[in-house]
């Protein structure tokens, strides 16, 4: 089994886990079932906020500690094994890859791809591509700027007032969106989906601030992809990079963009692309096991030390759910006791 098939299996496994989590979260909101803590992964800004709050004030978020645990795990995994989170774990990246797979089966898009190749050969293409890729870093800088504007002694209070219901607010946002109550947001999301059909991984390339955040840590990763010029015959088989990079023009691929999908390595028929950890080469098939093992291992450590489950009581959760406008029987009955 090649690395691409393994990546698809890993992606699908995590995607199904997320789908199950969404179902469980709906059960929590509407019927009072136990809240799935791992769904805090859908509040990555809360995770970044919690890390900064912990460093600046020493306070651990009691409401969504799993968000911080998942974010720390992703950062450490990136530092050790590169930006593989984006290729193997991230459900948004997986969804975009599914879109790319479907479009590859439709002949109409082959014409678009040929047109796209002509655009990429245009000498001014990079002058447009690089500034567009910087948008996600601008978004990241804006988010960090807002967080750091909050005084350290105020972060815990802000967290209590704003972050306690962050997951419920996010769930409400998507419910309102599917009800058609947010036409402007729906139009923006539709534009992103359409763009992802035309340009594979459009969101990852140009707009994802989380990918930009991981990209910074990717620069210092222990794991590297390297091209051996002496073995490379310039066949350009590695050029079909999901993120739009050009491996045949690089020697070392560690940059803010590379997602460690390993497609370039599997495409090379001259063994000119090497996967190395601290300078020692490892098999491609071992990489997913190491990546997932490290990611889950860090999370299990957080669980072991009690930094995972929310400290909100069921009564607190019932109050927040009703406050967000969910008129559910279980919450009203609980608060009336």
C-alpha positions as CSV (number, residue, x, y, z in Angstrom):
1,X,0.0,0.0,0.0
2,X,1.5,3.4,-1.0
3,X,1.6,6.5,1.2
4,X,-1.2,8.2,-0.7
5,X,-3.7,5.4,0.1
6,X,-2.5,5.4,3.7
7,X,-3.1,9.1,3.9
8,X,-6.6,8.7,2.6
9,X,-7.3,6.0,5.2
10,X,-6.0,8.2,8.0
11,X,-7.8,11.3,6.8
12,X,-11.1,9.3,6.4
13,X,-10.7,7.8,9.9
14,X,-10.3,11.3,11.5
15,X,-13.1,12.7,9.3
16,X,-15.5,10.0,10.5
17,X,-14.5,10.7,14.0
18,X,-15.4,14.3,13.5
19,X,-18.7,13.3,11.9
20,X,-19.4,11.2,15.0
21,X,-18.4,14.1,17.2
22,X,-20.9,16.4,15.5
23,X,-23.7,13.8,16.0
24,X,-22.7,13.5,19.7
25,X,-22.6,17.2,20.1
26,X,-26.1,17.6,18.7
27,X,-27.3,14.9,21.2
28,X,-25.7,17.0,23.9
29,X,-27.4,20.3,22.9
30,X,-30.9,18.8,22.2
31,X,-31.1,15.9,24.6
32,X,-28.5,16.6,27.4
33,X,-26.1,13.8,26.5
34,X,-22.4,14.1,27.6
35,X,-20.6,16.8,25.7
36,X,-17.7,15.3,23.5
37,X,-14.7,17.3,24.7
38,X,-12.6,16.6,21.5
39,X,-15.0,18.8,19.6
40,X,-13.2,21.8,21.2
41,X,-10.8,21.2,18.3
42,X,-13.3,23.2,16.3
43,X,-12.5,26.2,18.4
44,X,-8.8,26.7,17.5
45,X,-8.7,30.4,18.3
46,X,-9.8,29.5,21.8
47,X,-6.9,27.0,21.9
48,X,-4.5,29.7,20.9
49,X,-6.0,32.2,23.4
50,X,-5.8,29.5,26.1
51,X,-2.1,28.9,25.4
52,X,-1.3,32.7,25.5
53,X,-3.4,33.1,28.7
54,X,-1.6,30.2,30.4
55,X,1.8,31.7,29.5
56,X,1.0,35.2,30.4
57,X,-1.2,34.7,33.5
58,X,-0.7,31.1,34.6
59,X,-4.5,30.4,34.3
60,X,-5.7,27.3,32.6
61,X,-9.1,27.6,30.8
62,X,-11.6,25.6,33.0
63,X,-14.3,25.7,30.3
64,X,-12.5,24.2,27.2
65,X,-9.1,22.8,28.2
66,X,-9.4,20.3,25.4
67,X,-9.0,23.2,22.9
68,X,-5.6,24.0,24.4
69,X,-4.6,20.4,24.6
70,X,-5.4,19.8,20.9
71,X,-3.6,23.0,19.9
72,X,-0.5,22.2,21.9
73,X,-0.5,18.7,20.5
74,X,-0.6,20.0,17.0
75,X,2.2,22.5,17.6
76,X,4.5,19.9,19.2
77,X,3.7,17.4,16.4
78,X,4.6,20.1,13.8
79,X,7.9,20.9,15.6
80,X,8.8,17.2,15.5
81,X,7.3,15.8,12.4
82,X,6.4,18.8,10.2
83,X,3.1,20.2,9.1
84,X,1.6,16.7,8.6
85,X,-1.5,17.7,10.7
86,X,-2.8,19.6,7.7
87,X,-2.4,16.6,5.4
88,X,-3.4,13.7,7.6
89,X,-5.6,15.0,10.4
90,X,-7.3,18.3,9.6
91,X,-11.0,17.7,8.6
92,X,-11.1,20.9,6.5
93,X,-8.0,19.7,4.5
94,X,-9.6,16.3,4.1
95,X,-12.8,17.9,2.8
96,X,-10.9,19.9,0.3
97,X,-9.1,16.7,-0.8
98,X,-12.4,15.0,-1.3
99,X,-13.5,17.9,-3.5
100,X,-10.3,17.5,-5.5
101,X,-10.9,13.8,-5.9
102,X,-14.4,14.3,-7.2
103,X,-13.3,17.0,-9.6
104,X,-10.6,14.7,-11.0
105,X,-13.3,12.3,-12.2
106,X,-15.1,15.0,-14.2
107,X,-13.7,15.6,-17.6
108,X,-14.7,19.3,-17.7
109,X,-12.2,20.1,-15.0
110,X,-9.3,18.7,-17.1
111,X,-9.8,21.6,-19.4
112,X,-9.6,24.0,-16.5
113,X,-6.4,22.2,-15.3
114,X,-4.8,22.7,-18.7
115,X,-5.8,26.4,-18.6
116,X,-4.4,26.6,-15.1
117,X,-1.1,25.1,-16.2
118,X,-0.8,27.8,-18.8
119,X,-1.4,30.4,-16.1
120,X,1.3,28.9,-13.9
121,X,3.7,29.2,-16.8
122,X,3.0,32.9,-17.1
123,X,6.1,34.8,-15.9
124,X,4.0,37.1,-13.6
125,X,2.2,34.2,-11.9
126,X,4.4,34.1,-8.8
127,X,3.9,37.8,-8.3
128,X,0.2,37.1,-7.8
129,X,0.5,33.8,-6.0
130,X,2.9,34.9,-3.2
131,X,0.9,37.9,-2.1
132,X,-2.3,35.8,-2.1
133,X,-0.5,33.2,0.1
134,X,0.3,36.0,2.6
135,X,-3.4,36.7,3.3
136,X,-3.5,33.8,5.8
137,X,-0.5,35.3,7.7
138,X,-2.3,38.7,7.7
139,X,-5.3,37.0,9.3
140,X,-3.1,35.3,11.8
141,X,-1.3,38.5,12.7
142,X,-4.7,40.2,13.2
143,X,-6.0,37.5,15.5
144,X,-2.8,37.5,17.6
145,X,-2.8,41.3,17.7
146,X,-6.3,41.3,19.2
147,X,-5.4,38.6,21.8
148,X,-2.2,40.4,22.9
149,X,-4.1,43.7,23.3
150,X,-5.9,42.1,26.2
151,X,-4.0,42.8,29.5
152,X,-2.7,39.6,31.1
153,X,-4.7,40.2,34.3
154,X,-7.9,40.5,32.2
155,X,-7.5,37.4,30.1
156,X,-9.2,35.0,32.7
157,X,-12.1,37.4,33.1
158,X,-12.5,37.7,29.3
159,X,-12.3,34.0,29.0
160,X,-15.2,33.5,31.5
161,X,-17.4,36.1,29.8
162,X,-16.7,35.1,26.2
163,X,-15.1,31.7,25.9
164,X,-17.4,29.7,28.2
165,X,-20.1,29.4,25.5
166,X,-17.7,29.4,22.5
167,X,-18.6,25.9,21.4
168,X,-22.3,26.4,21.7
169,X,-22.1,29.7,19.8
170,X,-20.2,27.9,17.0
171,X,-22.9,25.2,16.9
172,X,-25.6,27.8,16.8
173,X,-23.7,29.6,14.0
174,X,-23.8,26.5,11.8
175,X,-27.5,25.8,12.6
176,X,-28.4,29.4,11.6
177,X,-26.3,29.1,8.5
178,X,-28.1,25.9,7.3
179,X,-31.5,27.5,8.1
180,X,-30.6,30.3,5.6
181,X,-30.3,33.0,8.2
182,X,-26.8,34.1,7.3
183,X,-26.9,34.7,3.5
184,X,-23.7,36.8,3.4
185,X,-21.7,34.1,5.2
186,X,-23.3,31.4,3.0
187,X,-22.2,33.3,-0.1
188,X,-18.6,33.6,1.2
189,X,-18.5,29.9,2.1
190,X,-19.9,29.0,-1.3
191,X,-17.3,31.1,-3.0
192,X,-14.6,29.3,-1.0
193,X,-16.0,25.9,-2.0
194,X,-16.2,26.9,-5.7
195,X,-12.6,28.2,-5.5
196,X,-11.6,24.9,-3.9
197,X,-13.0,23.1,-6.9
198,X,-11.0,25.2,-9.3
199,X,-7.9,25.5,-7.2
200,X,-7.1,22.4,-5.0
201,X,-6.7,23.3,-1.3
202,X,-7.7,26.9,-2.0
203,X,-8.5,27.5,1.7
204,X,-5.1,26.0,2.9
205,X,-3.1,28.0,0.3
206,X,-4.5,31.4,0.8
207,X,-6.9,31.8,3.8
208,X,-6.2,29.4,6.7
209,X,-4.7,31.3,9.6
210,X,-4.3,28.0,11.5
211,X,-2.2,26.6,8.7
212,X,-0.1,29.8,8.8
213,X,0.4,29.4,12.5
214,X,1.6,25.8,12.1
215,X,3.7,27.0,9.1
216,X,5.8,29.1,11.5
217,X,6.7,26.0,13.6
218,X,7.3,24.0,10.4
219,X,10.3,26.2,9.7
220,X,12.0,24.7,12.8
221,X,10.8,21.1,12.5
222,X,13.1,18.1,13.1
223,X,11.6,16.4,10.1
224,X,12.7,17.5,6.6
225,X,12.0,16.6,3.0
226,X,15.1,17.0,0.8
227,X,15.7,16.7,-2.9
228,X,19.0,15.1,-3.9
229,X,20.1,17.1,-7.0
230,X,22.5,14.4,-8.0
231,X,19.7,11.9,-8.4
232,X,17.1,14.2,-9.8
233,X,16.6,13.9,-13.6
234,X,14.3,17.0,-13.7
235,X,11.3,14.8,-14.8
236,X,8.9,17.1,-12.7
237,X,6.8,14.1,-11.6
238,X,6.8,15.7,-8.2
239,X,5.2,18.9,-9.5
240,X,1.6,17.8,-8.7
241,X,1.9,19.1,-5.2
242,X,-1.5,19.5,-3.4
243,X,-0.5,22.8,-2.0
244,X,1.0,24.1,-5.3
245,X,4.7,24.0,-4.5
246,X,7.5,23.1,-6.9
247,X,9.7,20.5,-5.2
248,X,11.9,20.1,-8.3
249,X,13.1,23.7,-7.8
250,X,14.0,23.2,-4.1
251,X,16.6,21.3,-2.2
252,X,14.9,21.4,1.2
253,X,11.2,21.7,1.4
254,X,10.7,22.9,5.0
255,X,8.9,26.1,4.6
256,X,5.6,27.6,5.9
257,X,3.6,26.0,3.1
258,X,4.7,22.3,2.8
259,X,2.1,20.0,4.5
260,X,4.2,16.9,4.4
261,X,1.7,15.0,2.3
262,X,4.7,13.0,0.9
263,X,3.1,12.9,-2.6
264,X,6.3,14.3,-4.1
265,X,8.3,11.5,-2.5
266,X,5.9,8.8,-3.7
267,X,5.8,10.3,-7.2
268,X,9.6,10.3,-7.6
269,X,10.9,7.3,-9.5
270,X,14.6,8.1,-8.9
271,X,14.4,8.1,-5.1
272,X,15.6,11.8,-5.3
273,X,13.2,13.0,-2.5
274,X,14.3,12.0,1.0
275,X,12.3,12.0,4.2
276,X,14.6,12.6,7.1
277,X,14.3,13.1,10.9
278,X,17.3,14.8,12.4
279,X,19.3,13.9,9.3
280,X,18.4,10.2,9.4
281,X,16.2,8.8,6.6
282,X,13.0,7.0,7.5
283,X,10.5,5.1,5.3
284,X,7.4,7.0,4.1
285,X,5.1,4.4,5.5
286,X,6.5,4.9,9.0
287,X,5.7,8.6,8.9
288,X,1.9,8.5,9.5
289,X,2.3,6.1,12.5
290,X,4.9,8.5,14.1
291,X,2.8,11.6,13.3
292,X,-0.5,10.1,14.7
293,X,1.3,8.5,17.6
294,X,2.8,11.8,18.7
295,X,-0.4,13.7,18.2
296,X,-2.5,11.3,20.2
297,X,0.3,10.7,22.7
298,X,0.4,14.4,23.7
299,X,-3.4,14.5,24.0
300,X,-3.4,11.4,26.3
301,X,-0.8,13.1,28.5
302,X,-3.2,16.1,28.9
303,X,-6.0,13.7,29.7
304,X,-3.8,11.9,32.2
305,X,-3.0,15.2,34.0
306,X,-6.6,16.3,34.1
307,X,-6.4,19.0,31.4
308,X,-9.2,17.8,29.1
309,X,-12.7,17.7,30.5
310,X,-14.6,20.9,31.0
311,X,-15.3,22.0,34.5
312,X,-18.8,23.3,33.6
313,X,-21.5,21.5,35.4
314,X,-24.5,20.2,33.6
315,X,-26.6,23.0,35.1
316,X,-24.0,25.6,33.7
317,X,-24.2,23.9,30.3
318,X,-28.1,24.0,30.4
319,X,-28.0,27.7,31.2
320,X,-25.6,28.5,28.4
321,X,-27.6,26.4,25.9
322,X,-30.9,28.2,26.8
323,X,-29.0,31.6,26.8
324,X,-28.0,30.9,23.2
325,X,-31.6,30.4,22.2
326,X,-31.9,26.6,22.1
327,X,-35.4,26.0,23.6
328,X,-34.7,22.4,24.7
329,X,-36.8,20.6,27.3
330,X,-34.0,18.9,29.2
331,X,-32.2,22.2,30.0
332,X,-35.4,23.9,31.2
333,X,-36.4,20.9,33.4
334,X,-32.9,20.8,34.9
335,X,-32.9,24.4,35.8
336,X,-36.3,24.3,37.3
337,X,-35.3,21.6,39.9
